[in-house]
């Protein structure tokens, strides 16, 4: 499996118009951009540089541009050159328009010589243009020889000849036949160095030469230095340092005669094992290149009998040591291509489509090589220009583009297999330093951008795991410490939103299911003790406290929430109940009832008496000391409020009393009173009852105060009250004088 990027593929519509049907050999320029020409399905052609179609033949609105030579070049600054037909004849065309046409004067040849063909155009980083042309020197329109030309400033006016048929070089002369100057030539990006294959005049078995920077450096049948002789020369490449590669054959055995040489010495030949691949016969070199970093890229076709013909592109980290430093980049029929980075095959690689001995420039000074591949996606086969990563990382030597190289496959140390110093975000967790490293900038996944494992409380919401994350320990805000959003029913009171939250579904416990507080009926426990609204009535002295109603004939003391009544001239205490109880007495009986230390609550109770003095049951028990307030109460006809009862049990008159918003009427009586708090007015106290008025304005239960009208202390009745009443009624009964306050 190899990873790569498709630059352009058959069937693509790069301009939104016609579809691509052919892409030609790549030429990487000085800016490390890939450039090439290709054809559309409508017969038009295009020039492609980097990632864009920069020119189409139909863009020329004056001349007709058609059939193209597969070779081109560019300078990395927007200039380009290629060789289409213009109005049916060979031409050179640049980004500025027509450069040269067949019939134009051929410089450097005898006067009257003209161009009759153009091929193999190239361009340096400075914009200088080189080309090979056939020249007619006698006017018959037939090629009489070839020349290698250049235009240093990119214009035809600056054109000059570099090599030409009939030119002497040392003791030899360039042949004037069609093969005198081969199409295999190369120029370094700076233009400072050049290499070419030439045919010189002389015997055909010794006429092939290699020319480098003005000198002949190798000749057919001369010793190769490897035990055989040069036979012929094919592809060439040269860099800005003057180092060069060339390929060809020797006169050795057919199983080892193909070779690649570096600076004149064979460094790789047929039959060698390179990166674990044996270059089995019949093998041949398909492409070569050398960059200014001293790296080499080359393609070799070979025929392992067991599996069939294969082609492999290699990258050598050191061009002088192809066997020792080369690694395979891609192999036809062996590798699949992954173009989306998911590690799965998107295409089968069925061919590397460069034909034998193709002049090309497949690498620059960047960690990529460019090749044309035959791809099979399972539905169809197409050709594409593909960019493939090419690196020497892992050889233990810090090569170009590398920050480190420890030569091991460990991605968790300081130098991962990218040969870039480990850093957070490189996709490799650094052992002992990083908790994780997913190589992205997404803080919502399981690994934060600081290479820390995502956790609840880190302030970043982990998608699909956390509902919220505010990075604090406050459970009363919108986000709980469990990284769950606050909701009613979570058992935590959401400040400013919820009144309560008990985490259950019980509607009767004081906190409703919508997290609002609801009152609980009948019980006052450490909460609010309210002497709220109710009603009470009394005939002949009624003391009513609390919320509810009370009535008495002849003096009733009622506490709490409930009612008490007495009739027939009886001094009846009824029931003093702080809880839920009732007591009654009738028929002239003095009953103390039971003094119980049970629960004193402000619940509901009732007491009644008829002609009888009854103390009923007094329950003290436990009293909740919440907030207690007295309602509004009025009484008439000889009534004493707040626990003081007329001590005459005969024939009292019946008055009336109200507490809060309720009222009750007695049977008879001679007075009435009303006001805030507790009041009693008029009435008689039994047989000898008198009339008088005693008023209390909202005294809190259990807290004594002094009534200024009589210098008496008022307040909640003492628990000893019933004893005083018994003593007064049974042993020391005497009449109270009107207008005076009775002891409490």
C-alpha angles and dihedrals in degrees: 000000000000128000119225147148124244108227096184132346137191108271094032118128101209094176096035090253130077121012125248115252101170140022123191135210120309125248113191111207134210091274090055091249119142114234130186144144128242147168135253127217090248093061094259122122135214144203114227124196125180100325104335142076101239098178141018125193090237090060088082102085095187108043130042113241117195141141112038138205109237093234127087142141144200138199101228091248099084099277121118142169132202139157116246129154112262115204088343100310135096115270147159115239130189137180085272094056133254110011102177137352135200106272095037114126113274108227119224094027128096115290114280093031114135139188115261100172141013129205145154100027117188138176134207128220088263092058095253111151124219127187143161117234138182112231132208109209100175103043098250093116093242125118111259094177145332134256137193109224138183139191106205095199096036096254129109090234090068094048119135137168120254100179129003141176112276093024113139118229111185108309094342135076127214109250115248094217125101093274097050092106113029123216087239103096134125138196125202115243091253091049090234096114133042137181131188143169112237137186113216129198113271140066113351094233092060104028100094114099140174115226122197123179094334099319134096106236103172136024134194112266093015113125113275093208090241099086097277139063136260112262105177141338127231127162125026138189134175136183136211091268092059095250112140145187129206135176135206143112136292128210090253127109117314090242092062108020100102113087150165117220130198118210090341100315127101110245101167134022143173112289095031121125112237122182089342094309121116112217093221124189133300088046131155139176113250103180140354136190140170127197134204090262091067093250123134133208122194140166122219130188117208139166118228103189094217097059109015135246117342138181124207133187113213133193117207116200089206118034090203091060108041096158096047100042106029122111129186115253101180137351127197116242090007102067135055123209124237110195102168099051097241094119093245126113116260096175141016111232105229100168148007096219102205108119120225117293096009115174105226143133107230100170140038132178094301130088094260140087125204123217139161110243134191106229131195118197094179093263103058144349120247138171121238142175105239133190112216126190110246119188140156091211113141100037092105092245123103101239130178113301090024129112093186140356120192094170096234133109095233110126094182098066130081092277113044123191091276088072089229118121109264116263137165106274098033091109095246119101107230107226113246093005110057126045090203141344121197095168096236139102095234111124093182096070130077094280122055121218088255088065091251123134110253114252137173107271098034092110095244122103110233107217114240093007109058130040092201141346120198096165095232136107095232110121093182096068130077094284125052122218087253088066090247121130113255112257137172106268098034091110094245122103108237104221114241092004109059130043091201141349119194095167095236140095097237109127093187100060098081097264115084124214090256089059096252125129116250126189120249112225126234100009131093106186116166086320129092118334101200127190085200133166125313139110139268134179131189139180114207103001123347127183110193125175130174138017116325136039137296133183131182141174108212102006128328127192109199125174128182130015113325140057140280129189138181132179142187106047093303126146099224126176090189112189123336096201128168089176135042108298144107137217134183139182131191144173104041097299120144103219124178091187116193128323102212128186091211126124118320104207134158092237128124124298141153137203132181136182132185118198090328135104104232129174090187116188123327114201118194106163118132118345122200111226100211122135111306125193131178121233127212118290137170132184137181140194108048100325125158117202134220101026103317109121131192106254097212110093098190130103100324120179121247119243131174135252136187131196120195111324100339130083141190132193126224127216097258141335145145109243147029138204137191138176146106117311118009123327139171126190138186126330131119127277102229118296095334093033118147134199125254143137131242122174134186120188110214101310114184114245114257095017116101126221138174121251105219092205092068107008089244126140113239131191141094114353115257117246086241091064096103092054092054090049093051092048091048096045100041107031113012103026113163136156119263115231116243115258096023127108118240120231117269 
